[in-house]
Amino acid sequence: MPERAGGPADGRTLICCRCNAALTIRRTEFSYLAHSFFAELPSCPVCGQAFVSEDLVNGRIADVERNLEDK
């Protein structure tokens, strides 16, 4: 099964440990050094907490940080 945007590759449902609600995909804004970018992430519909996968942190977010710091 292909990996869903920000979700687990095996298709399991992610659950918020605070609210016990199933996470839904939402557009999430990140800010760094006065710049913003967006990603579609699994987020809790109750409290808004987003799940940021290790792949996203080590991939796209790390690339954005490097690019902004090099400027």
VEXDREN-2710 file (C-alpha; in Angstrom, 1 decimal):
% VEXDREN-2710
k/r/px/py/pz
1/MET/0.0/0.0/0.0
2/PRO/1.4/3.5/-0.8
3/GLU/2.2/5.8/2.1
4/ARG/-0.5/8.3/2.8
5/ALA/0.5/12.0/3.2
6/GLY/2.3/12.0/6.6
7/GLY/0.6/8.8/7.7
8/PRO/1.8/5.3/8.4
9/ALA/2.7/3.2/5.4
10/ASP/0.7/0.2/6.7
11/GLY/-2.6/2.1/6.6
12/ARG/-3.2/2.0/10.4
13/THR/-5.2/4.8/11.9
14/LEU/-3.3/7.2/14.1
15/ILE/-5.0/8.1/17.4
16/CYS/-4.4/11.2/19.5
17/CYS/-3.0/10.2/22.9
18/ARG/-4.5/13.3/24.6
19/CYS/-8.0/13.1/23.1
20/ASN/-8.3/9.5/22.0
21/ALA/-9.6/10.7/18.6
22/ALA/-8.6/9.4/15.2
23/LEU/-6.3/11.8/13.4
24/THR/-7.4/13.4/10.1
25/ILE/-5.3/14.9/7.3
26/ARG/-5.1/18.7/7.6
27/ARG/-3.1/21.5/6.1
28/THR/-0.5/22.5/8.7
29/GLU/1.7/25.6/8.7
30/PHE/5.3/25.6/9.8
31/SER/7.3/28.7/10.5
32/TYR/11.1/29.1/10.6
33/LEU/13.3/32.2/10.4
34/ALA/10.2/34.3/9.5
35/HIS/9.3/32.0/6.6
36/SER/6.4/29.7/6.4
37/PHE/5.6/26.5/4.5
38/PHE/2.7/24.0/4.6
39/ALA/2.3/20.3/4.7
40/GLU/-0.7/18.0/4.8
41/LEU/-0.3/16.1/8.2
42/PRO/-2.4/13.8/10.3
43/SER/-3.9/16.1/13.1
44/CYS/-6.3/15.7/15.9
45/PRO/-9.7/17.2/15.1
46/VAL/-10.2/17.9/18.8
47/CYS/-7.0/19.5/20.1
48/GLY/-5.2/20.2/16.8
49/GLN/-2.0/18.4/17.7
50/ALA/-0.2/17.3/14.5
51/PHE/1.8/14.1/13.9
52/VAL/5.1/14.9/12.2
53/SER/6.8/11.8/10.9
54/GLU/10.5/11.2/11.2
55/ASP/10.7/11.1/7.4
56/LEU/9.2/14.6/7.1
57/VAL/11.5/15.9/9.8
58/ASN/14.7/14.4/8.3
59/GLY/13.6/15.2/4.7
60/ARG/11.6/18.2/3.7
61/ILE/11.8/20.2/7.0
62/ALA/15.6/19.6/7.2
63/ASP/15.9/20.8/3.5
64/VAL/13.9/24.0/4.2
65/GLU/16.0/24.7/7.3
66/ARG/19.3/24.3/5.4
67/ASN/18.1/26.5/2.5
68/LEU/16.9/29.3/4.8
69/GLU/20.1/29.2/6.9
70/ASP/22.3/29.3/3.8
71/LYS/20.7/32.6/2.6
END
